[in-house]
Amino acid sequence: MSVAKKQYKRITTKSLVEMKANGEKISMLTAYDYTMAKIVDGAGIDVILVGDSASNVMAGHETTLPITLDEMIYHASSVVRAVERSLVVVDLPFGSYQSDPKEALRSAIRIMKESGGHSIKVEGGKEIKESIKRILNAGIPVMGHLGLTPQSIYKFGTYTVRAKEEEEAEKLLEDALMLERLGCFALVLEKVPAALAEKVAKSISIPVIGIGAGSGVDGQVLVTHDMLGMTHEFHPRFLRRYLDLYSEMTTAFESYISDVKSKDFPSEKEQY
């Protein structure tokens, strides 16, 4: 006999913990602008991540490192204005929290005050423990991020799967337990072995959201532009494309160009 799912008018950090406890999977996608956020929120997504992946998707940078705090606030503000139901999580960008807990708190406060976001996300474990504590002590909800952490790409040197070796896997589990103890409300695991991700999810009471981390976690996140097929060059194993918008949009643009060139557009019905 299936258990009826609780209907949430507004998703909060408490909602996500309840969903994990009830065995309901959590859906999460990215958005960086008002129009996309309006569609994603209206579809019923649980969490919208204003990711520093905007550095790649929106600005065309090779990594997430170049995006600034001001730019993240701009994107987050646009998203928040569109959202009625989803929980909005905003990435703290590279350089805004790693070295100085006081700077981390200032960055998080700016995100919350200037964008209206509901929470922030940071990458790393014990290395940024003091920054996380400082942010949490100010009453700002924090989502952690372990495994492949793109802000550390030059340290890793590659985007391959993390924590395949026992030592790194043990450290990841220890970091996850620490994030829970500190008071983080959820955790993203990126590109780690499915068995390890499932072990982490079963070891902590806060939700674990996976990307390339198998099905044994509490929810999934993808970059919206990837799952819609707008970024057609990107083909990781974990990505399922639900549309091929690159091809469909290209066809539409070509049709528009042709209609303009041939004077078919606008027709008499399309002018005043």
C-alpha positions in Angstrom: 0.0 0.0 0.0 1.5 3.3 -1.0 1.6 6.3 1.3 0.2 9.6 0.1 2.8 12.2 -0.4 2.5 15.4 1.6 1.6 18.4 -0.5 3.8 21.4 0.1 2.7 24.9 -0.8 6.2 26.1 -0.2 9.3 24.0 0.1 11.6 24.8 3.1 14.7 23.2 4.5 12.4 21.4 6.9 10.3 20.1 4.0 13.4 18.4 2.6 14.3 16.6 5.8 10.6 15.4 6.0 10.8 14.2 2.5 13.9 12.1 3.2 12.3 10.7 6.4 9.2 9.8 4.4 11.1 8.2 1.6 10.1 10.8 -1.0 12.8 11.6 -3.6 13.8 15.3 -3.9 13.9 16.9 -7.4 16.4 19.7 -8.0 17.3 21.7 -11.1 19.3 24.9 -11.9 18.0 28.2 -13.0 19.8 31.5 -13.6 17.1 33.9 -14.9 13.4 34.8 -14.3 11.9 33.1 -17.3 13.5 29.8 -16.8 12.9 29.9 -13.1 9.2 30.6 -13.7 8.8 27.5 -15.8 10.9 25.2 -13.5 9.0 26.4 -10.4 5.6 26.1 -12.1 6.4 22.5 -13.1 6.7 21.6 -9.4 10.4 21.3 -8.8 11.4 21.0 -5.1 14.7 22.9 -5.2 16.1 25.5 -7.6 19.9 25.8 -7.5 21.3 29.1 -8.7 24.5 27.5 -9.4 27.9 28.9 -10.1 27.6 26.8 -13.2 26.1 30.1 -14.6 29.8 30.8 -15.2 29.8 28.1 -17.9 26.2 28.1 -19.1 25.4 31.8 -19.1 28.9 33.4 -19.5 30.8 30.8 -21.5 33.7 30.4 -19.1 35.6 27.1 -19.1 35.3 26.7 -15.3 33.1 28.0 -12.5 35.9 30.0 -11.0 35.5 33.4 -12.8 31.9 34.2 -11.7 31.8 36.9 -9.0 29.6 37.4 -5.9 27.9 40.4 -7.6 27.0 38.2 -10.6 25.7 35.5 -8.4 23.5 38.0 -6.6 22.2 39.2 -10.0 21.2 35.7 -11.1 19.7 34.8 -7.8 17.6 38.0 -7.6 16.2 37.2 -11.1 15.3 33.6 -10.0 13.8 34.6 -6.6 11.4 37.0 -8.3 9.9 34.1 -10.3 9.6 31.5 -7.6 6.4 30.7 -5.6 7.0 27.2 -4.3 10.6 26.0 -4.7 13.4 26.4 -2.2 16.1 28.6 -3.8 19.7 27.6 -3.0 22.5 30.0 -4.1 26.1 29.0 -4.6 28.7 31.0 -2.9 31.3 31.6 -5.7 35.0 30.7 -5.6 37.0 33.1 -3.4 34.1 34.4 -1.3 34.3 32.0 1.6 37.3 29.6 1.5 40.0 31.6 3.3 38.3 33.8 5.9 35.3 32.9 7.9 34.4 36.5 8.4 34.5 37.0 4.6 32.4 33.9 4.2 29.7 35.4 6.5 29.8 38.7 4.7 29.3 36.9 1.4 26.5 34.8 2.7 24.7 37.8 4.2 25.0 39.7 0.9 23.4 36.7 -0.9 20.5 36.5 1.5 19.9 40.3 1.8 20.4 41.4 -1.8 19.0 38.4 -3.7 16.3 37.1 -1.3 17.6 33.6 -1.7 16.5 31.1 0.9 19.9 29.4 1.5 23.5 29.1 0.3 25.7 26.2 -0.9 29.4 25.8 -0.3 31.9 23.2 -1.6 34.2 21.3 0.7 34.5 19.6 4.1 36.7 20.1 7.1 38.9 22.7 5.1 36.0 25.2 5.3 34.5 24.1 8.7 35.0 27.5 10.4 33.4 29.3 7.5 30.3 27.0 7.6 30.0 27.4 11.4 30.2 31.2 11.1 27.4 31.2 8.4 25.2 28.8 10.3 25.6 30.8 13.6 24.1 33.8 11.8 21.0 31.7 11.0 21.7 31.2 7.3 20.8 27.7 6.0 23.7 25.9 4.4 23.8 23.1 1.9 27.1 21.2 1.6 28.8 19.8 -1.5 31.3 17.0 -1.5 32.9 14.7 -4.1 33.8 16.4 -7.3 33.9 20.1 -6.3 34.2 22.1 -9.5 35.7 25.2 -7.7 38.7 23.0 -6.9 39.1 21.7 -10.5 42.7 23.0 -10.7 43.6 21.1 -7.6 42.0 17.8 -8.9 43.2 18.4 -12.5 40.3 16.4 -13.9 36.5 16.0 -13.8 36.7 12.3 -13.3 34.9 10.4 -10.5 36.1 11.1 -7.0 36.5 9.0 -3.9 37.1 5.7 -5.7 40.1 4.9 -3.4 39.4 3.9 0.2 41.3 6.9 1.8 39.3 9.5 -0.1 36.1 7.6 0.4 36.6 7.6 4.2 37.4 11.3 4.2 34.2 12.0 2.2 32.1 10.1 4.7 33.8 11.9 7.6 33.1 15.2 6.0 29.5 14.3 5.4 29.0 13.4 9.1 30.7 16.6 10.1 28.5 18.7 7.8 25.4 17.1 9.5 26.8 17.8 13.0 27.5 21.4 12.1 23.9 21.9 11.1 23.8 21.8 7.3 20.3 21.0 6.0 21.4 19.0 3.0 24.3 17.8 1.0 25.2 17.5 -2.7 27.4 14.5 -3.8 28.9 14.9 -7.2 30.5 12.2 -9.3 31.2 9.6 -6.6 30.7 5.8 -6.8 27.0 4.9 -6.3 27.7 2.5 -3.4 29.6 5.2 -1.5 26.8 7.7 -2.1 24.2 5.3 -0.8 26.3 4.6 2.2 26.6 8.3 3.0 22.8 8.8 2.5 22.1 6.0 5.0 24.7 7.3 7.5 23.2 10.8 7.9 19.7 12.1 8.6 19.9 15.1 6.2 19.0 14.7 2.5 21.8 13.8 0.1 21.2 15.1 -3.5 23.2 13.3 -6.1 24.6 14.3 -9.5 26.4 11.3 -11.0 26.1 9.6 -7.6 23.6 6.8 -8.4 20.0 6.1 -7.3 20.6 5.3 -3.7 20.6 8.9 -2.5 17.6 11.1 -1.5 17.3 13.2 -4.6 18.8 14.2 -7.9 20.1 17.5 -9.5 20.9 18.3 -13.1 21.8 21.5 -14.9 18.6 22.5 -16.7 20.3 23.5 -19.9 22.0 20.1 -20.0 18.8 18.0 -19.4 16.9 20.1 -22.0 19.6 19.4 -24.6 20.6 23.1 -25.0 24.3 22.3 -24.3 24.8 19.6 -26.9 28.6 19.1 -26.6 28.3 17.8 -23.0 27.9 14.0 -22.7 28.6 12.7 -19.1 27.2 9.3 -18.2 24.9 10.7 -15.5 23.1 13.1 -17.9 19.7 12.1 -19.3 18.5 14.5 -22.0 14.7 15.0 -21.8 14.6 17.2 -24.9 16.9 18.2 -27.8 16.3 21.9 -27.7 19.6 22.6 -29.5 18.2 21.1 -32.7 14.7 22.4 -32.2 15.8 25.9 -31.5 18.2 25.8 -34.4 15.4 24.7 -36.8 13.2 27.5 -35.4 15.9 30.2 -35.9 16.6 28.9 -39.4 12.9 29.1 -40.3 12.6 32.7 -38.9 15.7 33.7 -41.0 14.2 32.2 -44.1 10.8 33.8 -43.5 12.4 37.2 -43.0 14.6 36.9 -46.1 11.7 35.7 -48.3 9.4 38.4 -46.9 7.0 35.8 -45.7 7.2 37.3 -42.2 5.4 39.4 -41.2 2.2 38.5 -43.0 -0.7 40.9 -43.3 -2.2 39.3 -40.1 1.0 40.0 -38.3 1.1 43.8 -38.8 -1.0 46.9 -37.8 
